[in-house]
Amino acid sequence: MTTADTTSQSRAAWPAFDKLGVLIALIAAAGVFLPFAVFRANRIVLGEGLLIPSALGSPSVVLLGLVLLIGVGTMLLRVNPLAKLGVGFLVLATLFFLIGQSATFLTPPDNTFARVSPGAGFWLLTFAFALLVTDALTRLKFGPWQRIGILAVVGMAMAALLWSGAWNDLSILKEFANRAPAFWAEARTHLLLAFGSVAIAILAGVPLGILLYRVKPLRAAVLNTLNIVQTIPSIALFGLLIAPLAWVAANVPGASAIGISGIGIAPAMVALFAYSLLPIVSNTVVGLVNVPEVANDAARGMGMTNRQRLFSVELPLAFPVILTGIRIVLVQNIGLATIAALIGGGGFGVFVFQGIGQTAMDLVLLGAVPTVALAFAAAVVLDAFVEMVSTRERAQ
């Protein structure tokens, strides 16, 4: 037996390491040595970071240690992606449950002032195992309905965790309890700003894109103008709209009665609408331009008019590209709507900027976490819809 054969057999006897898993495991290992939870005597003072042994009771420490060992072992080895997915979700579920237990463990009885927040170690461990789940999902190549199903299950699990009261002692939930009516009011405003601006942009942008597709001389000028609007910083654009909208409210009869003013929802909606136009218009143009000429020739041969070709051939074939533009805009506007709070537009940004002003990071999280979750969910759902539509068009 040659040396090469011996080396080959030795390699076969040992499990192969996953290179990406090794990197993720290093991130997880760093998280173990950082504070798992932060204890504060009240909501605004500096906190004390506590490592896992100090942040949890003995049974919880043992449970977390065992689960992390299983998780890191699964990261390091080249195992079935389905196993990686299951272990990743198991570790994340354990982390999310135990951070609530840590808050209960650290909060003194009958103390309403103390605050317990997730520490850097918790966030780093969550990030590492979220990467593991993402890598497994990428390798498994689930279909669109399967991805939406996984998102729904995760959403229901999070809802069950909140409903169970396991997180009630966490500082972010205490901030929510103190502001529940305001939170739901600002949530409705945030949804109105994000989804409303996108809906208006679709109604205006798709017809404008069709016009630019038909009238080529207008295309460059309009797209360049929209591109200039896109480059204006969001805060600057919100500010620029205050004066003209205030003038409209003061001089146009009935304008203030329907909610138009220099500050508030009106300038925020206009700014978000302006940011939404370029992706929708440009994707509409690109989608229509890339419709195969063969399809158009066949439609002409069947005697279709320009209008019939547009609605029966061109728009259906261009729809996946248009939907991709809508996906970009919706995720973008969910994030940008946070800035609207600076001009009185409301939304989750109210809590973000209040928290910054009060140096209360848990209040910042109360606004930031729902925004991130909403943007992520919108991206997953619309990505799935884009894939379904594209697959259907290819099949036809």
Solvent accessible surface area in square Angstrom, and as a share of the most:
residue,aa,sasa,rsa
1,M,169,0.75
2,T,84,0.49
3,T,115,0.67
4,A,74,0.58
5,D,69,0.36
6,T,68,0.40
7,T,57,0.33
8,S,66,0.43
9,Q,102,0.45
10,S,56,0.36
11,R,183,0.67
12,A,87,0.68
13,A,80,0.62
14,W,190,0.67
15,P,79,0.49
16,A,53,0.41
17,F,125,0.52
18,D,6,0.03
19,K,167,0.71
20,L,76,0.38
21,G,3,0.03
22,V,57,0.32
23,L,100,0.50
24,I,3,0.02
25,A,9,0.07
26,L,115,0.57
27,I,38,0.19
28,A,1,0.01
29,A,45,0.35
30,A,46,0.36
31,G,1,0.01
32,V,55,0.32
33,F,157,0.66
34,L,70,0.35
35,P,39,0.25
36,F,0,0.00
37,A,0,0.00
38,V,27,0.16
39,F,50,0.21
40,R,40,0.15
41,A,64,0.49
42,N,50,0.26
43,R,59,0.21
44,I,95,0.48
45,V,57,0.33
46,L,175,0.87
47,G,35,0.33
48,E,105,0.47
49,G,39,0.37
50,L,25,0.12
51,L,83,0.41
52,I,15,0.08
53,P,95,0.60
54,S,62,0.40
55,A,0,0.00
56,L,4,0.02
57,G,19,0.18
58,S,86,0.55
59,P,107,0.68
60,S,23,0.15
61,V,40,0.23
62,V,92,0.53
63,L,81,0.40
64,L,1,0.00
65,G,32,0.31
66,L,103,0.51
67,V,11,0.07
68,L,15,0.08
69,L,129,0.64
70,I,94,0.48
71,G,0,0.00
72,V,41,0.24
73,G,31,0.30
74,T,17,0.10
75,M,0,0.00
76,L,48,0.24
77,L,54,0.27
78,R,150,0.55
79,V,55,0.32
80,N,94,0.48
81,P,35,0.22
82,L,103,0.51
83,A,45,0.35
84,K,1,0.00
85,L,14,0.07
86,G,42,0.41
87,V,25,0.15
88,G,0,0.00
89,F,63,0.26
90,L,88,0.44
91,V,0,0.00
92,L,25,0.12
93,A,63,0.49
94,T,15,0.09
95,L,0,0.00
96,F,43,0.18
97,F,87,0.36
98,L,2,0.01
99,I,1,0.01
100,G,0,0.00
101,Q,64,0.28
102,S,0,0.00
103,A,0,0.00
104,T,75,0.43
105,F,115,0.48
106,L,30,0.15
107,T,23,0.13
108,P,51,0.32
109,P,124,0.78
110,D,150,0.78
111,N,52,0.27
112,T,102,0.59
113,F,148,0.62
114,A,0,0.00
115,R,17,0.06
116,V,0,0.00
117,S,6,0.04
118,P,20,0.12
119,G,2,0.02
120,A,56,0.43
121,G,0,0.00
122,F,4,0.02
123,W,109,0.38
124,L,52,0.26
125,L,0,0.00
126,T,21,0.12
127,F,103,0.43
128,A,0,0.00
129,F,0,0.00
130,A,40,0.31
131,L,61,0.30
132,L,2,0.01
133,V,11,0.06
134,T,77,0.45
135,D,22,0.11
136,A,0,0.00
137,L,49,0.24
138,T,92,0.54
139,R,96,0.35
140,L,47,0.23
141,K,173,0.73
142,F,41,0.17
143,G,25,0.24
144,P,22,0.14
145,W,172,0.60
146,Q,98,0.44
147,R,61,0.22
148,I,30,0.15
149,G,33,0.31
150,I,40,0.20
151,L,36,0.18
152,A,49,0.38
153,V,90,0.52
154,V,57,0.33
155,G,40,0.38
156,M,125,0.56
157,A,58,0.45
158,M,62,0.28
159,A,57,0.44
160,A,57,0.44
161,L,28,0.14
162,L,80,0.40
163,W,223,0.78
164,S,70,0.45
165,G,27,0.26
166,A,18,0.14
167,W,28,0.10
168,N,89,0.45
169,D,43,0.22
170,L,5,0.03
171,S,0,0.00
172,I,29,0.15
173,L,32,0.16
174,K,35,0.15
175,E,0,0.00
176,F,52,0.22
177,A,74,0.57
178,N,101,0.52
179,R,53,0.19
180,A,27,0.21
181,P,110,0.69
182,A,48,0.37
183,F,19,0.08
184,W,137,0.48
185,A,40,0.31
186,E,35,0.15
187,A,10,0.08
188,R,157,0.57
189,T,26,0.15
190,H,0,0.00
191,L,74,0.37
192,L,93,0.46
193,L,0,0.00
194,A,0,0.00
195,F,89,0.37
196,G,18,0.17
197,S,0,0.00
198,V,8,0.04
199,A,50,0.39
200,I,80,0.41
201,A,0,0.00
202,I,52,0.26
203,L,137,0.68
204,A,42,0.33
205,G,0,0.00
206,V,26,0.15
207,P,74,0.47
208,L,49,0.24
209,G,0,0.00
210,I,28,0.14
211,L,82,0.41
212,L,0,0.00
213,Y,36,0.14
214,R,99,0.36
215,V,56,0.32
216,K,143,0.61
217,P,121,0.76
218,L,77,0.38
219,R,49,0.18
220,A,65,0.51
221,A,63,0.49
222,V,36,0.21
223,L,39,0.19
224,N,92,0.47
225,T,79,0.46
226,L,20,0.10
227,N,75,0.38
228,I,114,0.58
229,V,35,0.20
230,Q,51,0.23
231,T,97,0.56
232,I,47,0.24
233,P,93,0.59
234,S,22,0.14
235,I,102,0.52
236,A,44,0.34
237,L,15,0.07
238,F,2,0.01
239,G,36,0.35
240,L,115,0.57
241,L,31,0.15
242,I,59,0.30
243,A,71,0.55
244,P,66,0.41
245,L,24,0.12
246,A,44,0.34
247,W,157,0.55
248,V,41,0.24
249,A,22,0.17
250,A,85,0.66
251,N,81,0.42
252,V,65,0.38
253,P,127,0.80
254,G,45,0.44
255,A,4,0.03
256,S,73,0.47
257,A,90,0.70
258,I,135,0.69
259,G,50,0.48
260,I,45,0.23
261,S,41,0.26
262,G,9,0.09
263,I,105,0.53
264,G,14,0.13
265,I,73,0.37
266,A,16,0.12
267,P,0,0.00
268,A,0,0.00
269,M,31,0.14
270,V,59,0.34
271,A,0,0.00
272,L,0,0.00
273,F,51,0.21
274,A,22,0.17
275,Y,9,0.03
276,S,0,0.00
277,L,22,0.11
278,L,30,0.15
279,P,16,0.10
280,I,0,0.00
281,V,0,0.00
282,S,28,0.18
283,N,25,0.13
284,T,0,0.00
285,V,7,0.04
286,V,73,0.42
287,G,3,0.03
288,L,2,0.01
289,V,73,0.42
290,N,101,0.52
291,V,10,0.06
292,P,74,0.46
293,E,103,0.46
294,V,119,0.68
295,A,27,0.21
296,N,6,0.03
297,D,75,0.39
298,A,57,0.44
299,A,2,0.02
300,R,115,0.42
301,G,72,0.69
302,M,146,0.65
303,G,60,0.58
304,M,53,0.24
305,T,79,0.46
306,N,96,0.49
307,R,175,0.64
308,Q,92,0.41
309,R,14,0.05
310,L,17,0.08
311,F,113,0.47
312,S,66,0.43
313,V,22,0.13
314,E,1,0.00
315,L,31,0.16
316,P,49,0.31
317,L,61,0.31
318,A,1,0.00
319,F,79,0.33
320,P,16,0.10
321,V,51,0.29
322,I,8,0.04
323,L,16,0.08
324,T,49,0.28
325,G,0,0.00
326,I,22,0.11
327,R,62,0.23
328,I,77,0.39
329,V,0,0.00
330,L,14,0.07
331,V,40,0.23
332,Q,48,0.21
333,N,0,0.00
334,I,0,0.00
335,G,35,0.33
336,L,38,0.19
337,A,0,0.00
338,T,19,0.11
339,I,38,0.19
340,A,0,0.00
341,A,20,0.16
342,L,83,0.41
343,I,18,0.09
344,G,51,0.49
345,G,2,0.01
346,G,12,0.11
347,G,0,0.00
348,F,11,0.04
349,G,0,0.00
350,V,33,0.19
351,F,3,0.01
352,V,19,0.11
353,F,61,0.25
354,Q,75,0.33
355,G,0,0.00
356,I,99,0.50
357,G,65,0.63
358,Q,73,0.32
359,T,95,0.55
360,A,1,0.01
361,M,108,0.48
362,D,4,0.02
363,L,0,0.00
364,V,17,0.10
365,L,44,0.22
366,L,8,0.04
367,G,0,0.00
368,A,33,0.25
369,V,64,0.37
370,P,30,0.19
371,T,14,0.08
372,V,102,0.59
373,A,58,0.45
374,L,46,0.23
375,A,18,0.14
376,F,126,0.53
377,A,31,0.24
378,A,12,0.09
379,A,15,0.12
380,V,29,0.17
381,V,43,0.24
382,L,21,0.10
383,D,57,0.29
384,A,0,0.00
385,F,77,0.32
386,V,28,0.16
387,E,64,0.29
388,M,42,0.19
389,V,18,0.11
390,S,24,0.15
391,T,67,0.39
392,R,131,0.48
393,E,27,0.12
394,R,178,0.65
395,A,87,0.67
396,Q,161,0.72
